[in-house]
Amino acid sequence: MNADKSRIFHNTRFNFNRFLAYKGDWYGYWVENINRWAPSTKLCSVCGYKNNDLTLNDRDWVCPDCGTTHDRDINAAINILRFARAGTALDKAGGVGVSLATSEQSALKPEAPIFR
């Protein structure tokens, strides 16, 4: 029974990612996946210090290296954007990337507007 649930979850996540990539291509946006275990909440978005003492209950924290006060969610959003930009084929290929929906090359601009 657990194997069936795991398979359903995997297929649902896969289809959702495909749907996002398809819609991103449709509207001219770039969709990038980042590592699920990337320490987005634990890294200081200013200096890069990794706060290993951070718990799930900590909503705000102060970086011991640079003294910046972080809201956990906003800091994570900034770091996720950086992880995605660092991992895109767009940055590495000068504005030409691989579409996740069709696996064809597309000339999507890295400065395309983000979803509102």
C-alpha positions in Angstrom: 0.0 0.0 0.0 2.8 2.5 0.9 4.5 1.8 -2.5 1.3 2.8 -4.3 1.1 6.1 -2.3 4.7 6.8 -3.0 4.3 6.1 -6.7 1.2 8.4 -6.8 3.1 11.2 -5.0 6.0 10.9 -7.4 3.8 10.9 -10.5 1.8 13.9 -9.2 5.0 15.9 -8.5 6.4 15.0 -11.9 3.2 16.1 -13.7 3.0 19.3 -11.7 6.6 20.1 -12.7 5.8 19.3 -16.3 2.7 21.5 -16.2 4.7 24.5 -14.7 7.4 24.1 -17.4 4.7 24.0 -20.1 3.0 27.1 -18.8 6.4 28.8 -18.4 7.2 28.2 -22.0 3.7 29.3 -23.0 4.0 32.6 -21.3 7.7 33.1 -22.0 9.0 32.5 -18.5 11.9 30.4 -17.3 11.1 27.6 -14.9 14.0 26.2 -12.9 14.2 23.5 -10.3 16.5 23.7 -7.3 17.7 21.0 -5.0 15.0 20.1 -2.5 17.6 20.1 0.3 19.2 23.4 -0.6 19.7 25.3 2.7 17.6 28.3 1.6 16.4 29.4 5.0 19.7 28.8 6.8 22.0 30.8 4.5 22.4 34.6 5.1 21.4 36.2 1.8 23.9 39.1 2.4 27.1 37.3 3.4 26.5 33.6 2.8 26.9 32.5 6.5 25.2 29.2 7.2 23.2 29.1 10.4 23.0 25.5 11.4 21.4 26.3 14.7 18.2 27.6 13.1 15.1 25.6 14.0 11.6 25.5 12.4 10.3 27.7 15.2 12.7 30.5 14.4 10.9 33.0 12.2 13.5 35.8 12.5 17.2 35.5 13.0 20.3 37.7 13.1 23.4 36.7 11.1 26.3 36.5 13.5 28.8 37.4 10.7 27.2 40.6 9.2 24.5 41.4 11.7 21.7 41.4 9.2 18.2 40.6 10.6 16.4 38.1 8.4 12.7 37.2 8.1 13.0 33.4 7.5 10.6 33.4 4.5 11.9 36.5 2.8 15.5 35.3 3.2 14.6 31.9 1.8 12.9 33.5 -1.2 16.0 35.5 -2.0 18.2 32.5 -1.7 15.9 30.3 -3.8 16.1 32.9 -6.6 19.9 32.9 -6.3 20.1 29.1 -6.4 17.8 29.0 -9.5 19.8 31.7 -11.3 23.1 30.0 -10.5 21.8 26.7 -11.9 20.1 27.9 -15.1 21.5 27.1 -18.5 20.5 30.7 -19.4 23.3 32.1 -17.3 25.8 29.7 -18.7 24.8 30.0 -22.3 24.3 33.7 -22.6 20.5 33.8 -22.8 19.8 30.6 -24.7 18.5 27.8 -22.4 16.9 24.4 -22.6 13.2 24.4 -22.2 12.1 22.0 -19.4 8.7 21.3 -21.1 9.9 20.4 -24.6 13.7 19.8 -24.1 14.3 22.0 -27.1 16.4 25.1 -27.2 14.5 28.3 -26.7 15.7 31.9 -26.7 14.1 32.9 -23.4 15.4 36.0 -21.9 16.8 35.7 -18.3 15.3 39.1 -17.4 11.7 37.9 -18.3 9.2 39.3 -15.8 8.3 37.1 -12.9 4.8 35.9 -12.2 2.6 38.5 -10.4 
